[in-house]
Amino acid sequence: MAETSAIDEFQDLDYARRRDRDFFETRARQRQTTSDYVSSGAFSVTTRDDDDHSFHGVVCDVELTAGVPIEYLEVTGVAVRGALGATKVLTAPGGFAPSPDASDRLEMRKYFSPLKPPHEWTLRFSGICPPARDEPRHLDFVEPARLAPDKLKNAPKNAPPPPLKLGLYIHSENAEGVVYNNQRHRGVTLEDAHVRVLSGVAHTGGAPFARVGYWGDNAWRERREFVGRVSYRVRLLLWTPENHTRFPAPFQEMANALLLSRAAKLLRGGATKIGIGHMPVEALYYVLSFMRHDWPGAAATSPPPPPPVDEEQWTVRRDGYGSRVLVKRSECVDTDEEEDSDQERYDEEFDDDFDDE
């Protein structure tokens, strides 16, 4: 009876081993690279509202920060404040600025526009909206606008990938339709773990892409900032050997240490047939795929890379339309004593209004 039990126990153990081996062999052939879920759509970034201006429209860029490994990010809508009315929201892949192509620049010269040609924009929202005087009103996109970092996976090694941007253009036919700010930050209005909202331009034309403004002059105003909220959702990326370099350095160190430990124990003479050295390598891959990108935390030996430092000095200046904006000192053409004294008075009164980090 005891012998029968031992045989049954051995057969059960052998079956379990074969089942696990078959599972990991199948997984090696069909390795999952992305999560089975889309993270909650509650992600959003809400910018500061100083109510500097309200006019027909504002344009800005939404850029991936590359801080979290994701398969893609989808912008699902925006929330803006103002008189609104007949409102449209358009997006352009790669940002709102025209490409450096000569023919593109020639076409946009006809519009006197800092934007890409109209045919490169996609309409995401169009409708009649009631005024939103106090709180931003959410505008849901008919179809989300996707930013997919996997398009950059073939970028040269040991070189930072180019930033992935989405141009965002909100336009209202009402002359007080959209509220926006003067530029108060060094290019980045706001950012979180996934995206950063960049400064852009405002539009005073009554129709989208109109080149003539409300007063009959150029319709575009540089150095303006989006006011409102950008909503988005993401699909997270799972760790695999192919995605290894897309994870933060601490996670890469942890994965390398785990795999090297397995190899060392596997090659050690006299090692027992248990432990990490005799685990299928696909089993370790399976474990790593369930770990968050920030799971190693402070245990990693390498500190996170420091944020880029903008060494150039910035200063507050009055633009050609009388608005106070933050600009690079190298772009200033009027540095006489009168402007400097005016600058000093302004700094004393509004020191907290501008980000001088």
Secondary structure in CASP SS format (residue, H / E / C, confidence):
PFRMAT SS
TARGET T0000
AUTHOR 0000-0000-0000
METHOD secondary structure of the structure
MODEL  1
M C 1.00
A H 1.00
E H 1.00
T H 1.00
S H 1.00
A H 1.00
I H 1.00
D H 1.00
E H 1.00
F H 1.00
Q H 1.00
D H 1.00
L H 1.00
D H 1.00
Y H 1.00
A H 1.00
R H 1.00
R H 1.00
R H 1.00
D H 1.00
R H 1.00
D H 1.00
F H 1.00
F H 1.00
E H 1.00
T H 1.00
R H 1.00
A H 1.00
R H 1.00
Q C 1.00
R C 1.00
Q C 1.00
T C 1.00
T E 1.00
S C 1.00
D C 1.00
Y C 1.00
V C 1.00
S C 1.00
S C 1.00
G C 1.00
A C 1.00
F E 1.00
S E 1.00
V E 1.00
T E 1.00
T C 1.00
R C 1.00
D C 1.00
D C 1.00
D C 1.00
D C 1.00
H E 1.00
S E 1.00
F E 1.00
H C 1.00
G E 1.00
V E 1.00
V E 1.00
C E 1.00
D E 1.00
V E 1.00
E E 1.00
L E 1.00
T C 1.00
A C 1.00
G C 1.00
V C 1.00
P C 1.00
I E 1.00
E E 1.00
Y E 1.00
L E 1.00
E E 1.00
V E 1.00
T E 1.00
G E 1.00
V E 1.00
A E 1.00
V E 1.00
R E 1.00
G E 1.00
A C 1.00
L C 1.00
G E 1.00
A E 1.00
T E 1.00
K E 1.00
V E 1.00
L E 1.00
T E 1.00
A E 1.00
P E 1.00
G C 1.00
G C 1.00
F C 1.00
A C 1.00
P C 1.00
S C 1.00
P C 1.00
D C 1.00
A H 1.00
S H 1.00
D H 1.00
R H 1.00
L H 1.00
E H 1.00
M H 1.00
R H 1.00
K H 1.00
Y H 1.00
F C 1.00
S C 1.00
P C 1.00
L C 1.00
K C 1.00
P C 1.00
P H 1.00
H H 1.00
E H 1.00
W C 1.00
T E 1.00
L E 1.00
R E 1.00
F E 1.00
S E 1.00
G E 1.00
I E 1.00
C E 1.00
P C 1.00
P C 1.00
A E 1.00
R E 1.00
D E 1.00
E E 1.00
P E 1.00
R E 1.00
H E 1.00
L E 1.00
D E 1.00
F E 1.00
V E 1.00
E E 1.00
P E 1.00
A E 1.00
R E 1.00
L E 1.00
A C 1.00
P H 1.00
D H 1.00
K H 1.00
L H 1.00
K C 1.00
N C 1.00
A C 1.00
P C 1.00
K C 1.00
N C 1.00
A C 1.00
P C 1.00
P C 1.00
P C 1.00
P C 1.00
L C 1.00
K E 1.00
L E 1.00
G E 1.00
L E 1.00
Y E 1.00
I E 1.00
H E 1.00
S E 1.00
E C 1.00
N C 1.00
A C 1.00
E C 1.00
G C 1.00
V E 1.00
V E 1.00
Y E 1.00
N E 1.00
N E 1.00
Q C 1.00
R C 1.00
H C 1.00
R C 1.00
G C 1.00
V E 1.00
T E 1.00
L E 1.00
E E 1.00
D C 1.00
A C 1.00
H C 1.00
V E 1.00
R E 1.00
V E 1.00
L E 1.00
S C 1.00
G E 1.00
V E 1.00
A E 1.00
H E 1.00
T C 1.00
G C 1.00
G C 1.00
A C 1.00
P C 1.00
F C 1.00
A C 1.00
R C 1.00
V E 1.00
G C 1.00
Y C 1.00
W C 1.00
G C 1.00
D C 1.00
N E 1.00
A C 1.00
W E 1.00
R E 1.00
E E 1.00
R E 1.00
R E 1.00
E E 1.00
F E 1.00
V C 1.00
G C 1.00
R E 1.00
V E 1.00
S E 1.00
Y E 1.00
R E 1.00
V E 1.00
R E 1.00
L E 1.00
L E 1.00
L C 1.00
W C 1.00
T C 1.00
P C 1.00
E C 1.00
N C 1.00
H H 1.00
T H 1.00
R H 1.00
F C 1.00
P C 1.00
A H 1.00
P H 1.00
F H 1.00
Q H 1.00
E H 1.00
M H 1.00
A H 1.00
N H 1.00
A H 1.00
L H 1.00
L H 1.00
L H 1.00
S H 1.00
R H 1.00
A H 1.00
A H 1.00
K H 1.00
L H 1.00
L H 1.00
R C 1.00
G C 1.00
G C 1.00
A C 1.00
T C 1.00
K C 1.00
I C 1.00
G C 1.00
I H 1.00
G H 1.00
H H 1.00
M C 1.00
P C 1.00
V H 1.00
E H 1.00
A H 1.00
L H 1.00
Y H 1.00
Y H 1.00
V H 1.00
L H 1.00
S H 1.00
F C 1.00
M C 1.00
R C 1.00
H C 1.00
D C 1.00
W C 1.00
P C 1.00
G H 1.00
A H 1.00
A H 1.00
A C 1.00
T C 1.00
S C 1.00
P C 1.00
P C 1.00
P C 1.00
P C 1.00
P C 1.00
P C 1.00
V C 1.00
D C 1.00
E C 1.00
E C 1.00
Q C 1.00
W E 1.00
T E 1.00
V E 1.00
R E 1.00
R E 1.00
D C 1.00
G C 1.00
Y C 1.00
G C 1.00
S C 1.00
R E 1.00
V E 1.00
L E 1.00
V E 1.00
K E 1.00
R H 1.00
S H 1.00
E H 1.00
C C 1.00
V C 1.00
D C 1.00
T C 1.00
D C 1.00
E H 1.00
E H 1.00
E H 1.00
D H 1.00
S H 1.00
D H 1.00
Q H 1.00
E H 1.00
R H 1.00
Y H 1.00
D H 1.00
E H 1.00
E H 1.00
F C 1.00
D H 1.00
D H 1.00
D H 1.00
F C 1.00
D C 1.00
D C 1.00
E C 1.00
END
